[in-house]
Amino acid sequence: MGVRFPHGLFEKLHQKRWGFSVCVLLVHGKVFTLSAIMTLAEELLALTKSEACPIALRAAFQERIKQGSLTREEDSVSHTIVDFLPFNVQTKKIFVVHHKKSGRWLVPAGHIDYGESLLQALNREIEEELGIKECFAFLPEPFLFTVSSIDNPNQACRTHFGAWFLLETDGSDFRVNFSEFYEVRWVSFSEARALFVAPSHIAALDKLEALFNK
């Protein structure tokens, strides 16, 4: 499967869904968006103004953004991450991974490296974990934001500020990197609820079910 364009892309080009108009540029055959010329903080601040960011978390998330030092390299204790949830629309199943470092069943995710945009981080993590290169042509709209407490003595992380992205796929182009996972599965919503422990993942299931069961 080639480069993906976010669902509803062309309907959204002229809408101000994130507090700014999406600007698509074609330079030497490559697609760039407004996010490519924004700082990570500016991207996140604009995105948290959308309905994807729960009102109860919005103030805390935006305050953390304004503090700066948003990557793990800058702040090993509190930083932003990208979560990407592979979802098969036809079967209504979710791709989950049994993560070696955490010991938990999770969706694929990763830290944002210093100097990266959200799109760069998202594509890099998808390639590292699922083997898909340049998965998204430009940044899809996140469907959820979460703030998670991390209780793992083997990691310095204590708080993750997560931006969640949906990856609609049947997994046929996955080349899973098993160096990070014990096992991977496609599971139903009920099976995922039985596996997940993290409140952020339960919130993501709630949001996804609401989106696709309308």
C-alpha positions as CSV (number, residue, x, y, z in Angstrom):
1,M,0.0,0.0,0.0
2,G,1.4,3.4,-0.9
3,V,1.4,6.7,0.9
4,R,-1.8,7.3,2.8
5,F,-3.9,10.5,2.7
6,P,-5.9,11.1,5.9
7,H,-9.6,10.1,5.7
8,G,-11.8,13.0,4.5
9,L,-8.6,14.9,3.3
10,F,-10.1,16.8,0.5
11,E,-13.1,17.9,2.4
12,K,-10.9,19.3,5.1
13,L,-8.4,21.3,3.1
14,H,-10.5,24.5,3.4
15,Q,-11.7,24.0,6.9
16,K,-10.2,25.4,10.1
17,R,-10.3,22.2,12.0
18,W,-7.2,22.8,14.1
19,G,-7.4,26.5,14.5
20,F,-5.5,27.1,11.3
21,S,-6.1,26.5,7.6
22,V,-4.3,23.5,6.2
23,C,-1.9,24.7,3.5
24,V,-0.6,22.1,1.1
25,L,2.6,22.8,-0.9
26,L,4.2,20.9,-3.7
27,V,8.0,21.4,-3.8
28,H,10.2,19.3,-6.1
29,G,7.5,16.6,-6.2
30,K,7.2,16.3,-2.4
31,V,4.1,17.2,-0.4
32,F,4.5,19.6,2.6
33,T,1.9,21.0,4.9
34,L,1.7,24.0,7.2
35,S,2.8,21.7,10.0
36,A,6.2,21.3,8.2
37,I,7.0,25.0,8.9
38,M,5.5,25.1,12.4
39,T,7.4,24.3,15.6
40,L,6.3,21.2,17.5
41,A,4.8,23.4,20.2
42,E,2.8,25.4,17.7
43,E,1.5,22.2,16.1
44,L,0.4,20.8,19.4
45,L,-1.1,24.0,20.7
46,A,-3.2,24.4,17.6
47,L,-4.3,20.7,17.6
48,T,-5.4,20.7,21.2
49,K,-8.0,23.4,20.4
50,S,-10.0,20.7,18.5
51,E,-12.7,18.4,19.9
52,A,-10.1,15.6,20.0
53,C,-8.7,17.1,23.2
54,P,-11.1,16.5,26.1
55,I,-12.0,19.8,27.8
56,A,-11.0,18.3,31.1
57,L,-7.4,17.8,29.9
58,R,-7.1,20.8,27.5
59,A,-5.8,23.3,30.1
60,A,-3.2,20.9,31.5
61,F,-2.1,19.8,28.0
62,Q,-1.8,23.4,26.8
63,E,0.1,24.5,29.9
64,R,2.6,21.7,29.4
65,I,3.1,22.8,25.8
66,K,3.8,26.4,26.8
67,Q,6.5,25.2,29.3
68,G,8.5,23.9,26.3
69,S,11.1,21.1,26.3
70,L,8.5,18.7,24.8
71,T,10.8,15.9,23.7
72,R,12.4,13.1,25.8
73,E,15.8,14.5,25.0
74,E,14.8,17.8,26.6
75,D,12.8,16.4,29.5
76,S,13.2,12.7,30.3
77,V,10.4,12.8,33.0
78,S,7.5,14.6,31.2
79,H,7.2,14.8,27.4
80,T,5.0,14.3,24.4
81,I,4.5,11.1,22.4
82,V,2.6,9.9,19.3
83,D,0.2,6.9,19.6
84,F,-1.0,5.3,16.4
85,L,-3.9,2.9,16.4
86,P,-4.1,0.5,13.5
87,F,-7.8,-0.3,12.8
88,N,-9.4,-2.5,10.2
89,V,-12.6,-0.7,9.3
90,Q,-14.1,-3.9,7.6
91,T,-13.5,-6.3,10.5
92,K,-13.7,-3.6,13.3
93,K,-10.5,-5.1,14.8
94,I,-7.6,-3.3,16.4
95,F,-3.9,-4.2,16.1
96,V,-2.3,-4.5,19.5
97,V,1.2,-5.3,20.7
98,H,2.6,-6.9,23.8
99,H,5.4,-4.5,24.6
100,K,8.7,-5.8,26.0
101,K,9.7,-2.7,28.0
102,S,6.4,-2.1,29.7
103,G,5.2,-5.7,29.8
104,R,1.8,-4.5,28.8
105,W,-0.5,-4.8,25.8
106,L,-0.6,-1.5,24.1
107,V,-1.1,0.1,20.7
108,P,2.1,1.1,18.8
109,A,3.5,4.4,20.0
110,G,6.8,6.3,20.4
111,H,8.6,9.3,21.6
112,I,9.1,12.4,19.4
113,D,12.7,13.1,18.7
114,Y,14.2,16.5,19.2
115,G,13.7,18.6,16.1
116,E,10.9,16.4,14.7
117,S,7.5,17.5,13.6
118,L,4.5,15.4,14.6
119,L,4.3,14.1,11.0
120,Q,8.0,13.1,11.0
121,A,7.7,11.4,14.4
122,L,4.5,9.5,13.3
123,N,6.0,8.3,10.1
124,R,9.3,7.3,11.7
125,E,7.6,5.3,14.5
126,I,5.3,3.6,12.0
127,E,8.3,2.6,9.9
128,E,10.3,1.4,12.9
129,E,7.5,-0.7,14.4
130,L,5.4,-1.7,11.4
131,G,7.9,-1.4,8.5
132,I,5.8,1.0,6.5
133,K,7.9,3.9,4.9
134,E,6.4,7.4,4.7
135,C,3.0,6.1,5.7
136,F,1.3,9.5,5.7
137,A,1.7,12.2,3.1
138,F,0.8,14.7,5.7
139,L,-0.4,14.9,9.2
140,P,-3.8,13.3,9.8
141,E,-6.2,14.8,12.3
142,P,-5.7,13.3,15.8
143,F,-8.8,11.7,17.3
144,L,-7.7,11.9,20.9
145,F,-5.3,13.5,23.4
146,T,-4.4,11.9,26.7
147,V,-2.2,12.5,29.7
148,S,-0.8,9.3,31.2
149,S,1.1,8.6,34.4
150,I,4.0,6.1,33.9
151,D,4.9,3.8,36.7
152,N,7.8,1.8,35.4
153,P,11.0,1.7,37.6
154,N,13.1,0.9,34.5
155,Q,12.2,4.1,32.8
156,A,12.7,7.8,33.7
157,C,9.4,8.7,32.1
158,R,6.7,9.7,34.6
159,T,4.2,11.6,32.4
160,H,3.3,11.1,28.7
161,F,1.3,13.7,26.8
162,G,-0.1,11.7,24.0
163,A,-1.5,12.6,20.6
164,W,-3.5,9.7,19.1
165,F,-3.7,9.0,15.4
166,L,-5.9,6.5,13.6
167,L,-4.2,4.2,11.0
168,E,-7.0,2.6,8.9
169,T,-5.4,-0.6,7.5
170,D,-5.8,-4.3,7.0
171,G,-2.2,-4.9,8.0
172,S,-1.3,-6.5,4.7
173,D,1.8,-4.2,4.3
174,F,3.0,-4.6,7.9
175,R,6.6,-5.8,8.5
176,V,6.5,-5.9,12.3
177,N,9.7,-5.3,14.2
178,F,9.6,-8.0,16.9
179,S,12.6,-6.6,18.7
180,E,10.2,-4.4,20.6
181,F,7.3,-6.8,21.1
182,Y,6.7,-10.3,22.5
183,E,3.6,-10.8,20.4
184,V,1.1,-8.9,18.2
185,R,-2.6,-9.5,17.6
186,W,-5.7,-8.3,15.8
187,V,-8.4,-8.1,18.4
188,S,-12.0,-7.0,18.8
189,F,-13.0,-4.1,21.0
190,S,-14.1,-6.4,23.8
191,E,-10.8,-8.4,23.5
192,A,-8.8,-5.1,23.6
193,R,-10.6,-4.1,26.8
194,A,-9.6,-7.3,28.4
195,L,-6.0,-6.8,27.5
196,F,-5.5,-3.0,28.1
197,V,-4.7,-1.7,31.6
198,A,-3.8,1.9,30.8
199,P,-6.6,4.4,31.2
200,S,-5.4,6.2,28.1
201,H,-6.0,3.1,26.0
202,I,-9.5,2.6,27.4
203,A,-10.3,6.2,26.6
204,A,-9.0,5.6,23.0
205,L,-11.3,2.5,22.7
206,D,-14.2,4.5,23.9
207,K,-13.5,7.3,21.4
208,L,-13.0,4.9,18.5
209,E,-16.2,2.9,19.2
210,A,-18.1,6.2,19.4
211,L,-16.7,7.3,16.0
212,F,-17.4,4.0,14.2
213,N,-20.7,3.0,15.8
214,K,-22.6,6.1,14.9
